[in-house]
Amino acid sequence: MTVQFFASKSTRGFYSSDSASSIPVDAVEITEAYRNQLLEGERAGRVIVWGDSEPFLEDPPPPTGEELAVVERRWRDMQLLATDGIVARHRDERDIGGPTTLNTAQFSELLEYRQDLRNWPQADAFPLCMRGRPPAPEWIAQLTNDAPA
């Protein structure tokens, strides 16, 4: 007996005649190769669209402005968190009267960068342009053990 494969819009699922106890009434027959192609496309980031006949693959819709804002705020918050320790260490070193890891110009540059991060959500390009992210001073990567973002 030949195994048949089906796709159902109502369940957004695939069925085979040898393993499904019941196949939805809206299921359409597809080949095993086509089912595999759809599943592989989905694994690769495409979206299975359940049209009126056979399902097909489509590129996912671009993220909404709200979704981009969430991603960019998360990035911004991570940058602030990554530099919190540098600020605290500098202030502690200064307060105890010892030598500081940062010189005065670096500390000012760090504070300006952190303020730019806080102000960034009000920028015209936010959140639609990652190139609009405030650039970190190059020397920060050495202190945070991160590559520049």
Rosetta blueprint (number, residue, H / E / L):
1 M L
2 T L
3 V L
4 Q L
5 F E
6 F E
7 A E
8 S E
9 K L
10 S L
11 T L
12 R L
13 G E
14 F E
15 Y E
16 S E
17 S L
18 D L
19 S L
20 A L
21 S L
22 S L
23 I L
24 P L
25 V L
26 D L
27 A L
28 V E
29 E E
30 I E
31 T L
32 E H
33 A H
34 Y H
35 R H
36 N H
37 Q H
38 L H
39 L H
40 E H
41 G H
42 E H
43 R H
44 A L
45 G L
46 R L
47 V E
48 I E
49 V E
50 W L
51 G L
52 D L
53 S L
54 E L
55 P L
56 F E
57 L E
58 E E
59 D L
60 P L
61 P L
62 P L
63 P L
64 T L
65 G H
66 E H
67 E H
68 L H
69 A H
70 V H
71 V H
72 E H
73 R H
74 R H
75 W H
76 R H
77 D H
78 M H
79 Q H
80 L H
81 L H
82 A H
83 T H
84 D H
85 G H
86 I H
87 V H
88 A H
89 R H
90 H H
91 R H
92 D H
93 E H
94 R H
95 D H
96 I L
97 G L
98 G L
99 P L
100 T L
101 T L
102 L L
103 N L
104 T H
105 A H
106 Q H
107 F H
108 S H
109 E H
110 L H
111 L H
112 E H
113 Y H
114 R H
115 Q H
116 D H
117 L H
118 R H
119 N H
120 W H
121 P H
122 Q H
123 A L
124 D L
125 A L
126 F L
127 P L
128 L L
129 C L
130 M H
131 R H
132 G H
133 R L
134 P L
135 P L
136 A L
137 P L
138 E L
139 W L
140 I H
141 A H
142 Q H
143 L H
144 T H
145 N L
146 D L
147 A L
148 P L
149 A L
